[in-house]
């Protein structure tokens, strides 16, 4: 049963990736407006990559009371799942890191689904800008 949950989480994460990547590719081909500036996001305190400068693509959005309640519920659920993974002594460090990363992605997908279409567009733009900045940094780090 837990394999099904992991498969669903992986499918949701892949769906979120393609949801963000494909519309951005279409926009990038049709609008030669120049590079998108790097977002000024708040560093995320979630997941194993939090201390590596990862940004929160949802920072700065204004949520309705209903959205905030749903987001709080999602975050509490994911936090409980993460805590269970951290305490599970049957998993090695690599497995724990993979599970925590999966839960981070699942949380992002679920929060993204709560957003209005306008908010989703803003998050996609931030995400694409962050990825572009990361791609530009990678080649310079290998020199």
Buried (B, 14 or more C-beta within 10 A) or exposed (E): EEEEEBEEBEEBBEEBBEBBBEBBEEBEEEEEEEEBEBBEBEEBEBBBEEEEEBBBBBBEBEBEEEBEEBBEEBBEBBEEBBEEBEEEEEBEEEEBBBBBBBBBBBBBBBBBEBBEEEBBEBBBBBBBBBBBBEEEEEEEEEE
